[in-house]
Amino acid sequence: MQLPLHEHISYLERRVQTLKTALADADRSAAEKMDLRIDLDLAERALSHFRRAFELEQRLFNVSNE
């Protein structure tokens, strides 16, 4: 499924927040927290990647429209 970059960014922002909330849950086991930290790290890296891609797309679009 193809989504525009801004939709990927919105999804990843929600995912990061959800994972941070889950990590704050004191009832999680150490193994669950480790899995959540890994997922959070991956989601934050993906979010950074998609934000940079979106910025590049915007710059390229602006250059081509000048």
N, C-alpha and C positions, 0 to 999 in steps of 0.2 A: 504494500500500500504506500503510495507516494503522498507525502504531506508537504505543504510549504514549510520553509525553514522556521517562520514565526510560530507555526503550530507545534513543531518539534520543540522549540524553545519553551513554549507555554507548558507543554506536557512535562518536559524535564524539570522546569521550575516547580511544578506541583509534585513531581516525584521526589525531588530533593527535600521539599518541605515535609512530605509524608514520611520519608526515611528518618529525618531529624526528629520528628515527633515520636516515631516508633523507638528510636534509640533512647529517648528520654524516659521510656517506660521502665520503671524499676523492676517490674516482674519478669523481665526477659532474662534468659539464661546467658551465660558467657558466650556460648556457641552462637546463639541467636544474635547477640550484639556484634559478634565478629562478622557474621554474615551481613548484617545491616551496615556495618562500617564499610565492608567491601562494596556492597551495592551503592552506598552513598558516594564513595570515592569514584566509582565508575560513572554514576549519574552526574556528578559535578564535573568530571572530565569531559563527558559528552556535552554537557551544557556549555562549557567553555568553548569547545570545538564548534558547536552550532552557532554560538554568538559570534565567533570570529568569522565563520562562513557567511552569516547574515550581514555582518559589517562589510565584508568584501563584496558580496552581491550588491549591496546598496551603493558602494563606491563605483563599481563597474557600471551599474545601471545609470548613475548620475553622469559618469563620463560619456557614456554612449548617447545620452540625451542632450549633451551640450552642443 
